[in-house]
Amino acid sequence: MDKKPFDLSKSRLTRRTALKGLAAGAGLAAAPGFVRYAQAQSSAPIKIGFQSHRTGIGAAYGRWYEKTTAAAVKAINAAGGINGRPVEVVIEDDGTDPGRGAEVVGKFATQHKTDIVFGTLFSHVVIGSAPAAGEAKMPYFVVSEGHHVASTKLNRYVFQPGITDVKSQIQSMAPWIAANAGKKVTQIFPDFAFGYDHRDYLPPALKAQGADVIAQIAIPPTESSFTKYFPQIPAETEVIYHVMVGPAVLTFVKELGEFYGSNRPQLFGFIDSLEAVDINSPGLEFLDGSHFWEGSPRYAQADDSAAQKAYRAAVGIDDNGAAVGDPKDVSTAAHMFGCWETLYVVKKAMEDAGYKGPEDRAKLVEATEALTEFAEGPEHPQGPKTFNGKIHQCFGIQNISKVEGGKLKVVHKTKIEDGLYEPEGDYPKQAL
Amino acid sequence: MHFGPHLLLATLEGLVTSAVLALTALGLSLVFGVMRIVNVAHGEFFMLGAVLAWAISTAISGHPALGFLAALVLAPLVVGAVALVAERLVLRRLNYNPEGTIVATIGMLYIIQQLALTFYGPEARPVEAPFSYRILLPWFGYSGYKLSVVAASAVLLVATWLVLTRTRVGLIMRATQYDSETAQAFGIPVDRVYGGVFALGAMLAAVAAVLIVPISQAHYLMGQDPLLLSFIVVIIGGLGSLRGTVVAAVLIGLSDGIISMFFSPTLAKIIATAAVALVLVFRPQGLFGTTPR
């Protein structure tokens, strides 16, 4: 769903006009598109502002989030759109940067006049953009995985209905880690918000299972060389729990392999450490037999549902989780399903609310909060989910996969109940 | 891990950093020494080298060493040509004015970076190492390729030193650096020397990038760190001094490796930056630099 050249020139014109301080009326006159849609709202498309990590450290995710979103929008439009109106996606690049992120949200609100904003992954961008969304009273649907939405520290306009948060993921997997991998765990995590969720929630979750985190190593997500951090891993470590993000994830895993070789502790990683990277890259042989968390499995599994198969075909990934026709272009399969599912949640909520336009945004927020369950199926191919309207967060199943013969094979699926926790707050109490 | 092996690993890591840094900073130092130009786009020539290495090595099938060797030869040549064009089109037209060229090279930085983003994309892409040998020490494993980077860099540094001190080209370059007006009076084509030096500086950065890219992947933003570190090295070593550059690179690289391993990488950066400040205050010409004429 690329931005049309027409849009591009339009936005450039408007910005310049604004910069020169001309009246807003002149800006509107220069952009006839806005006027037309305002007059014919009933048939005008529903505009979804997509805050995409096109550049910066999240670029690999951004590209695949765009592909998944395009596929979902195509499917939704083919089935009649939302409330009979077609869906149009407007993409803005946030550079995977919190400051830019907030600007982009503002741009969607005031310039593109989108109905909602959607699609952000990196947690620092979500945290940086959420206040702008709250201020503009713009429903902001993120696909981020971080715990910040569910922590209720953001605001009533922020939702995460398509992907389980880290706290829940960790809680549901800790029993498996303690029982199957080992009791003495060293954590390696990126030194920003998303990593801090891992830092804060793994130790108590493991403690409850009789295992301990014996060391925590934070690495900046922009780091390009990692060997220097590895001596901090205590010798008695039984499991290395690793989750890295950023452009150098392949280097991270490769250097871990060089450091340990086959004589390594057990490895339990979040696939984030290798998202969009071929697990058969040279130097990664040592990963054989190690385990990864996957939100949705990268490799096609023997027991895939029809919905999962249809979803993979629609997005255009093959059985190895790479782009159809380009086996080197490995997807971010473990996360991007969240875009697909979130768009269907938006569709459901807009239809429940009888959503007509930006004036109904408050109704949309309330309708989303009223949702409780999403059944597994073509709209939710990753699996069934429950949704807690108090904390704006969904809960789903998690996959633990083993590297076997150059593929990731799911060996354990958690249950939704495993990941439930007491809500930490209550968004609906905030005023709209 | 015990102190001994810990220190060994820190030293090895530091040496790899030093090796790449020495080559990159030498390029920057040459350009400043001879042309009196602060080349802010230097890091982008580094990035361009890495990106081209990826392009060349993926275009050539067969054993990874073939693609890598081709990249090692071709990528610096292409980067050198780009630098030469930039020098002819931009820097020469500014008459190598110190203030003007800083702004111009800042512009070049953004142009090169955005072109890389447009044509290469925002992904980090790996280049396969020419060989993958893991040296097994009793305490930890270490990449054999990383050690070969140190060796290759040392060879290149010696070669550059020989060119500068033992050849006619080197003599001409040194003469231009010493006093460009007198050199011109003696019939040295200073203008062509400038073009050549600018290209050579960029090529050194590109070679360093090709050496490092099998370790750290090509990415369009990868030029920022090397630029900053090169400036630190060049300031500490003394602008325009080859010996100072190499010594400072080893110093900064080793301290970076050792401090970041025993304490934290952030502290290593703090110390390096503080060192620059101290050098600028107490010995503005750098450890080995001479006061500019």
Chai-1 contact restraints between the chains, C-beta under 6 A:
chainA,res_idxA,chainB,res_idxB,connection_type,confidence,min_distance_angstrom,max_distance_angstrom,comment,restraint_id
A,T55,B,P122,contact,1.0,0.0,6.0,A-B,restraint_1
A,A59,B,P122,contact,1.0,0.0,6.0,A-B,restraint_2
A,A59,B,E123,contact,1.0,0.0,6.0,A-B,restraint_3
A,A60,B,E123,contact,1.0,0.0,6.0,A-B,restraint_4
A,S224,B,S216,contact,1.0,0.0,6.0,A-B,restraint_5
A,T227,B,E13,contact,1.0,0.0,6.0,A-B,restraint_6
A,K228,B,E13,contact,1.0,0.0,6.0,A-B,restraint_7
A,K228,B,S260,contact,1.0,0.0,6.0,A-B,restraint_8
A,K228,B,M261,contact,1.0,0.0,6.0,A-B,restraint_9
A,P231,B,M1,contact,1.0,0.0,6.0,A-B,restraint_10
A,P231,B,H6,contact,1.0,0.0,6.0,A-B,restraint_11
A,P247,B,A124,contact,1.0,0.0,6.0,A-B,restraint_12
A,P247,B,H219,contact,1.0,0.0,6.0,A-B,restraint_13
A,L250,B,P126,contact,1.0,0.0,6.0,A-B,restraint_14
A,T251,B,S216,contact,1.0,0.0,6.0,A-B,restraint_15
A,T251,B,Q217,contact,1.0,0.0,6.0,A-B,restraint_16
A,E258,B,R134,contact,1.0,0.0,6.0,A-B,restraint_17
A,E258,B,G141,contact,1.0,0.0,6.0,A-B,restraint_18
A,E258,B,S143,contact,1.0,0.0,6.0,A-B,restraint_19
A,F259,B,F140,contact,1.0,0.0,6.0,A-B,restraint_20
A,F259,B,G141,contact,1.0,0.0,6.0,A-B,restraint_21
A,G261,B,G141,contact,1.0,0.0,6.0,A-B,restraint_22
A,P282,B,E128,contact,1.0,0.0,6.0,A-B,restraint_23
